[in-house]
Amino acid sequence: MAVYKYRAKKGPGEIIEDIIEAVSEKEAVDKIIQTGYVPVRVEKKAAEHTSKQPVLSRKLSGRVRSVEITVFSRQLASLLKSGVPILNSISTIAEQSENPYLKSILYHSHKALKEGVAFSSALRQYPKVFSPLYIAMVRAGEDSSALPEALIRIAGYRTKQDDMMSRFRMALAYPMLMGLVGAGTIIFMLTFVMPRLMRIFVTMEQALPLPTRILISTSQFLRHNWFWIIAGIFIVIYLIRRQASTKIGRQAFSLLKLRLPMFGKFIVKAELARFNRTLELLIKNGVPILKAIEIAIPVLQNEILRQKLQQSCQDLKQGGSFGNSLKGSGLFPLFMSNLVMVGEESGKLDEALGEIATAYEHDTDTAIRTISTLMEPLMILIMGLIIGFMVIAMLLPVFEINVMAK
């Protein structure tokens, strides 16, 4: 992008001089008009000034939720489509934002735009808030003069991804709650109830049943070694997290996830649904295929899938076929590789990617519903068996006393 120096009318008798960043003089004029000014003269500045960046505060800190970015994208798109200049739109959204950190980001971006920096360049200063995918979509929207449409697509994409993650969390919420309650009940019975019953069992002169002896031994082990058990759990968690932070560890855990019975296919489809939807979005917005693949790969969480796709991207750079490379890897389903090859041959790769994403999203939703449906009765069965065993183990000596009394 080049930097243009301009003179413009701000009011009936007020003339301002400033600079603005744009691809062409026509785009510079359009941007000036969007700010609410009337351009009088626009001149291209020397090349050494084209790298001007805003001086933004690095002391800002905070957290911006994903839903807040989605809402911001929708609001900005609506204001721009209504004809509101981008500076006024950002200022309006910043004023009504309840998140102090997001408000600061928007005000700094507003300042950067006034200094002539592109919107995508201003957002790039906050990589923890705006992902490379978001920046690429905004940049493509700026280059094609279709920023509102790009923002609407971003918001729709983020909404779908958030909905899928929300359904997955909701599917696991009930089994996890039941597991915690059941584990708490078991620990309570072993550490508080059993010691009191043991006083009764000790006075009995007869041998205790095997289930009762197992329960007593477990109770004594927990009460005498609870500190070492907790310490061991924390040590194991620490070692796993430390190993997972290394490249070899990430590869090992990623491979383990892919080979898990039942869950392996679910993980592959969920990851590929997200990748294909991201790639479709970028290509539809005019991002070149190689750049789009490089941006879409980081959305994958599985290291093995990332490496395979990076290899396919290298094959594409060397003039090969993306679909053939996917098929030759042996990791990706034939459904995906065949549709990609058809999309490449027909010149409608974005449509093929959309079909793949839709199919895998449907399969993922079905798998989530199946898992949630099976997990609930399975957790009830497991907890019922454990607690039932404990109750029987505690009552067996009582039954034997009754039998002997008779």
N, C-alpha and C positions, 0 to 999 in steps of 0.2 A: 504494500500500500504506500501511496505517496501522501505527503503533507501539503495542504493548500492554505495559504494566507488569504484572509478575506476581510472585506469591509461590508457591514450590513446595517440596516436601519432597525433599531430596537423599538423605537417609538417615533412619533411625528417629528421630533427635533433632536433625536439622539442617535449618534453613529458610533458603532463599536468596531474594533479591530481584534481579530483572534485568528487561531489556526485550527484546522480540522483534518483528520485523516480519512482518506477515501481512495478507492481504486481509480476513479476518473474524475474529471472536472464536473461532469454531469451529476455523479453521485454526491460530490461535495456540495453542489448547489441544492440537491434534494435534502441532504442532511441539515443544511443551514435552514431551509424552509421548515423542516420538521421541528427545529428548536423554537420556531415562532418568529424568526427574524426574516427580513427581506434583504437578500444579497444584492450588493451594489457592484462589488468587484471581487473576483476570485483568481488568485495567482498561485501557481505551483512553486513550492519552496525548493531549496537546494536539497540534494539527495542525503546529505549528512544529517538532516533533521528528521528523516523518516523513521528513525528508531526511537522517537520520543516516547517515554513511558511516564505514567503518573507516579508521583511520589506518594505512596500510600503508607499508612501507619502499620507497623508490624507489631504494635502492642495490643492489637485487638485479639480477643480470645473468647471462646464460647462454643456453642453447639447449635447447629441448625438441623432440625429434623427433616427427614425426606419429604414428609407431607407438606412442610412449609415451602420447600423448593417447588413442589408441584403446584401449590396454590399460587405462588409468585409467578410461575410460568403462565398459568391460565389467566391471571389478572393482567399481566403485561400484554399478552396476546389480545385480550379483549379490548384493552385501551388503545393499542396500536391499530387494531382493525376499525375502531370507532373514529380514527383520525386524530387521536391525541398524540402530540410529538413525544418522542421517546424520553426526552429529558423531563417533561412534565409527568409522564407516566411513571417513571422510576421515582420521582419525588413524591407523587401521590401514594404509591405503594409503600414507600419508606415511612411516610407519616403515619400510616395506619398499622404498620407492623408492630406486633407485641413482643417480638424477640429483639432485645437490644443489639445482639451481635449481627443479626440479619439487617437490622436498621442501619448499623454502622457500615456494613458492606455496601448497601444500596446507596448511601450518601457518598461514600468514597467512589463508587462506580459513576455516580452522577457527576462528581467533580472531574473524574477522568474523561468522561464524554465531553464535558465543556472545554477540556483542554485539547480536544481533537482526537482522542484515542478511541479506537473501535470498541464496541460493547464487548465483543468476545475477548479482546486483549485485557479489558478491565476485569472481567470475570476470571481470567487466567491467574490473577494474583491470589486467588483463593482456591487452591487445588483440593483442599480438604472439604470444601463445600460444593464446588462445581467440578464434576468429573470430566476427564478428557472427552467422553462421549457428549456431554452437555456442551462443552466448549466447541467441539467440532460441528455440532448441529447449529449452534448460534452463528458460527463463522460461515457455514454454508448458507444459512438464511440471509446473512448480511450480503454475501457475494451475489446471491440471486435476487436480492431485493424482496425476499419473501420471509422476513423475520417472523411475522405473526403466525404464518402457517408452520414454520419450523418449531416455534414455541408450543403450538397446539399439539404437534406430533410428540414433542418431548413430554408434555404433560400426560398425554394418553399412554405413552409407553411407561412412564413412571407409575401411573395409576395401576396398570395391569401388573407390573412387577410387585408393587406394594400389596395388591389384593392377593396375589399368589402366596407371598410370604405370610400374610395375615391368616389365610386359610390353613397353611401348614402349621403355624403356631397354635391356632385354635384346635386343630386336630390332635396336637400333642398335649394340650393344656390339661384336659381331663385325665388322661392316663398318668401324667406326671403328678398331678395333685393326688390322685388315688394312691400312687406309689409312695409319695411322701407321707400321707396319712397312715398307710399300712405299715411302712417302715417305723414310723413313730410309735404305732401301737405295739408292734413286735418288741421294740427296744424297751418300752415301758413295762411290758409283761415280763420280759427277761430280767430286767434290772430292779424292779420294784415288787412285782407280784410273786415271782418265783422265790426270792430269798425268804419271804414270809411263809410260803408253803413248805420250804425245805425244812423248817423247824419241825413241822409235823412229820415229814417223811423220815427225818433222822431218828425220831423216837420209835419208829416202826422197826420191829426186830426181823421182819421178813425182807427178802430181796425185792428190790424195786423192778418194775417192768423196764424193758429196754428203751421204749420211747421216753419214759420218765428220766432214766439215767442220761440219755442224750440231751434232754432239755436242761437238766441240772448242770451238766458239764458245759453246755453252751452259755448258760447264765453265769457260771463262775468265771469262765474265760472272759466274757465281756466286762464283768465287774472288776476283775483284777488286771486287765490289760487294755482298758478303754483308752488310756493315754497313748499307748503305742499304736493302737489301731488307728486313731485319728491322725497321729503323726505320720504313720505309714501311708494313709490316704493322701495327705498333703504332699508328701514326698513323691509319690507316684504321679500325682497331677502335675507337680513342678517338672519332673523329668519328661513327662509326655509333652508338655507345652514347650520345654526347652528343645527337645528333639524335633518337634513340629516346626520350630523356627529356622531350622537348618534346611538346606536344599535337599539333602539325602532324606531327611525326616519327612519333608513335605511329599516327596516322591513316594516314599514307603506308605505313608498314610493315605495318599491319593489312590495308590494301587490297591490297598486294602479295601477302601470304600467301594471301588469298582467291582471287586470280587465278592462282596458281601451277598449272600443268598437273598433273593427277592429285592433287597434295597439297592443292589448294584445297578440294575436296569433303571430303577426309578431315578437314581442320581444322574445317570447318563442322560436320560430324557429331559430331566429338569434343567441340567446345564446346557444342553443343546437347544432347548426351547428358548432360553434366555439369549444365547449366542446368536441364533438365527434371527430372532426378533430384533436384536440390536443391529445386526448387519443389514437387515432389510431396511430399517429406519434410516441408517446412514446412506445407503445407496439411493433410496428414494429422495433423499435430500440433496443429492448431487455430489456426495463425497466419493472420490475415486476408490475403486475396488480395493487396491492394495492398502491405501490409507485406512479405509473402512475396516478391513480385517485386522490391522494392527491396533485400531482403537477398540474393536469388539472383543479381542482375545482376553484382555484383562478382566472382563466381566465374569469369566469363568473362575471358579474357585478350585477346581481340580487341576493339580499340576500336570498330570499325565495328559489330560485333554489339551491343556495349554501347549505343551511341547509338540504334540501331534499337529495342532493347528498352525503353530509357528513354522513347522517343517513344510506344511502344505502351502503356507504363504511364501516361503522361500522357493518352492517349486514353481509357484505362479510367477514370481519375479524372474525366474530363469526361462520363462516362456511356456511352461507346462500348463496343464489343466487343473484347476482347483478341485473339480469333482473327481477326476482320476486319482489325484493325490490323496483325497479323503478315502477313496475306495481302496487304494493300495496300502493304507495304514493298517487296515484290519481291525480298527477300533470303533470306527463310526458305522452306524447301521446302513445297510444297502439302500434303504428308503431315502435317507438323506443324500448320500453320494449320488444316487441315480437322478434324483430331482435336481440337484445342483448341476449335474452334467447337462440335463435337458434345458435348464435355465440358461446355461452358458451358450449352448448351441442356438437357442431361440432368441437370445438377447433380452430375455425377461427374467434375469436372475433374481431381481427383487421380489417378483411374484412367486417364484419357486421357493425362496427363503420364507416368504410369508406363509405358504402352504405347510412347509416343514414345521415352522414355529407353531402354527395353529394346531397341527396334529399332535405334536409333543405336549403342548399346553393342555390339550384335552386328555391325553394319556396321563399326564401328571395330576390333573384334577381328579381323575378317576382313581388313581393310585392313592391319593391323599384321602379320599372318601373311604376307600377299602381299608386302608391302614387304621383310620380312626374308628371304623365300624368293628374291626377285629380286635383292636387294642383294648377297648373298654371291657368286653366280656373276658378277654384273656387276663387282664389285670385282676378282675374280680375273681376269676378261677384260681389264679396263683395265690392271691392274698387269702382267699377262703381256705385253700389247702394248707397254707402255713399256719394260720390261726386255728384251723380245725385240728391240725396235728398237735398244737400246743395245748389246746383245751383237752383233747383226749389223753395226752401225756400227763396232765395234771389230775384228771379224774380217774385214771386207771387204778392207782393205789387205793383210792376211796372205794371203788367197786370191789377190789379184792378183799378189803377189810369187811365189807358187808357180806361177801360170800363166805368168808371164814367165820364170821359171827353166826351165820345161819347153820 
